[in-house]
Amino acid sequence: MVANPEGLSFTALAESCALTDGNLNRHLHALAEMKIVTLSRLRGTGRPTTVVRITKSGRTRFLAYIDELEAVIRAVHESEREDDVASGFGRLAAQA
């Protein structure tokens, strides 16, 4: 949804997440209560379509989460480098 500012249909989101309709529905309603996403029901010809959009605050929270994940990954990589140096085995030694 972050990559789709216009939103995604409920069906497309369910398929991409590999969730059942009921499971996705529960998650989305919890996220909507927290004002992370909005749910809109569009009516036109045929069946109504539910469109899910991330809110501005939801996007901000998501990007902060990604920043935290990247910090953890950097810390793990740094720790691995320090362990390699401390043990006397660099990447080249591990490959030999």
N, C-alpha and C positions, 0 to 999 in steps of 0.2 A: 504494500500500500504506500510505502514511502516513495517508491519509484513511480507510483501512479497517482498523481495528485487529483486526477478526476475521479478516482475511486475504482473499486472493483465490485463486480456483481457478487452476490452471496455465493452463487453457483461456481464462479471462477475461483473464488477464494477457497471454497470447500475442496475443490479439485486440487488446487495447488498445495494445500495443507494436508491433503489426504485425511480429512476429518469427516465424520458423519455430520449430517445436517444438525442433529440435536446437540452434538458436542460443540460444533462451531457456534451455534446459536447461544449456548450458555457462555462461552468465552467472549463472544462479541457483546452480549448484554452486560457482562462484568466490565469490559473495557469501556463501554458507553457510559456506565454509571460513574466511572473514574474520569470521564471526559477525555479519553484517549482516542476514541473513534466516534463517528456519528453514523447513524443508520438512517437512510432515506428510502422511502418506498415510492418508486416511480410507476405511474400508471399510464399506459398508452394502449396500443392495440395488443391484444393477447393478455397473457398473465402479467400481473404486477412484478416488478423486479426490485429487490432490495439491493441498494448500493451502499457499500461501506467505504468511508473516507477517514483518513487519519486527521486529527485536529492539529492545530498549531502547537498546542502544548504536548500532544501525543508525539509529534515529530521531534520536539525538543527533548522529551524524555527518552525517546528511542535513540537519538544521536548521542545523548549522554551515556546511555547503556553501552553503545558501541565503543565510545571512548574508553569506558572502564574495561571492556573486554580487551581492547588493544593494549591498555596499560598492563593487564595481567599477562598477555602474550609476550610483551616486551620484557617484563620481569622474569618470566620463565626462560626466555632466550638468554638474557643476561646471566641468570643463575647457571645455565648450562655452560656458557662460555667460561665463567669463573671456575666451575667444577673441572672443565677440561684443562684449564691453565694450572689449577692447583694440583691436579693429578699427573701432570706432565704429558697428558695425551691431548693433542690438538685434533682437529678434524682430519688432518692428513694421516696421523697415526691410526685413527679409527678406520680409515679406508684401506690401509695397507694390509 
